[in-house]
Amino acid sequence: MRKGSAVSEPAYLQLDPDVEQAIAENLRCGRMHPRSFPDEQVLRREDNPHDAATLARPAFSRDIDKIMNIPAYNRYAGKTQVFSLVENDDICRRGLHVQLVGRIARNIGRLLGLNCQLIEAIALGHDLGHTPFGHAGEKFLSKCLQSRTGRCFHHNVHSVRVMDRLYPRNISLQVQDGALCHNGEFAQQVLRQGDTETFQQLDKLVETCTLDEAAIKRLRPSTLEGCVVRLADMIAYLGKDRDDAIAMGVLASLDGFETDVIGRDNARIINNITVDVVNHSFGQDDIRMSPQVFEDVKRAKRQNYERIYDCEGWRAGSGNAVGEMFEDMYDRLLTDLQTGDERSPVISHHAKQLAAKSRSITVKDYLAHTDPDQVVVDYMASMTDRYFMELYRYLFPNSEKHILARGYCADLPSIERNDQ
C-alpha cells in the first residue's frame, strides 16, 4: 500500500492450487525434496559411536538435544533482540526469536519436503554466539577486538566457536554451516546452496570471516535447510520488531509503512512471505522469493531501520556510553589476563565455569592455548545484558558510566503515600 493511498491492506496470499495439490500428494506419500539432506550423510568431527543415529534419536534430533543443553543456550533468555534499554518481559528476547525462526522455517521446510529436524537444529543454534545488547553489542565488541588485533567479531562466526570449540558436543557440520551462513541481514531474492562439504572448508570460512569484514556477505548455506533458516531469520524479525516497537512507544501504529504485497503487520508478513517462497521454491533447487515480494521485503527492512532501529535507545544517546563501557571492560579483563590475576572474573567466572561445563577443556589448557583477546571475547560475548551491567558495576564501582534501563513502572504516575 502506497503512502497516502486509500488502497486496503494487501490480502493474505494463498498457495497456488497446483502447488498445493502437489504438496498434499507428497505429504501423503512421504515424498521428500530431491535435495533434502539425508540423515545418513551427517558429518561430525569425531566418529563417535554414541552419536550414531537411531530410530529413536535421528541424527539431527541429537543435535537439537546437544544445542539445548549447551550452557550458552540458557542465556538466550537474557539477551535482547532489539530493545536493550528496557526491563519488559513482553519484549522479544533471543530465546523467543530462535523459536520463531524455527517455527517459520519448519513450516516452509515441511511444505517443500526438507529435513525439518536439521532445520530446527540450525534455528536453535544460529544465535548462540550473540553478544549482550543485540547488534549494537556486536558492533562494540568487534570494535574492541579489531583495534587490538585487526580481527573482526561476527555473532554468526562465534556461534560456530561456541558449538565447536567452547562446548564441543560433536555437533554436525551441516548444523554449524547453517549457523555460520544464517545472517538474515543480507537479503537475497534467490538463495543457492554453497559447497562446504568438510570441516576443513568450514574452518577456512571461519578464519576468513574473522580476518575479512566483508566475507560474511559472501557466505552461502550448503543445504537447502540452511537456506530456509536464513530466510526465516529475516521473516521472524520484520513484523515482530514492529510489534515490539509499538509496545515500547517507538511507534504509535503501523501507519506510514508502505507495502504492495507482504503487508505491514506481523501475521500478514509471515504468511505472505512464506506462501510466496513456497510457491516459487517448490520443485526448485534453490529457495527464492518472487521479484515483487523481494522488493517489498527490501522496502520493509529499510523502513524498519528508518522508523525503529535508528530511533530506539542506542541512537538516542545511550550508545556512546555503552560503547565506552565495552571498551573499559575489555581493557580491564585483558589486563587481568596479561598480569595473571586469578581473582579476575575472566578466570573465576569464565574460564573455570567453561572448564567445568565444556567436558573437554581445562582452565590451564584454555588459557595457555587461547589468545588473551579471544578469551576476553569469549567471555564478553557470553554475557546477558544484565550480567554485563552487574559485572561493570563490580569492576568499576566508582564509575559514573551506567546504563539507564527503563523500568517496569516508568510510565506509571507517582503515588503520594501518607505513612501512619
Secondary structure, DSSP 8 states (H G I E B T S, - for coil): --TT------------HHHHHHHHHHHHHT---TTS--GGG---SS--GGG---SSS-HHHHHHHHHHTSHHHHGGGGSBSS--SB--TTS-BHHHHHHHHHHHHHHHHHHHT--HHHHHHHHHHTTTT--TTHHHHHHHHHHHHHHHHS----HHHHHHHIIIIIS-----HHHHHHHHT--TTS--SEE------SHHHHHHHHHHHHH-TTGGGG---SSHHHHHHHHHHHHHHHHHHHHHHHHHTS-S-STT---SSS-SSHHHHHHHHHHHHHHHHTTSSSEE--HHHHHHHHHHHHHHIIIIITTSGGGGTHHHHHHHHHHHHHHHHHHHHHHT-TTSHIIIIIIHHHHHHHSS--HHHHHHHS-HHHHHHHHHHH--HHHHHHHHHHH-TT-S-----B-TTTTS--------
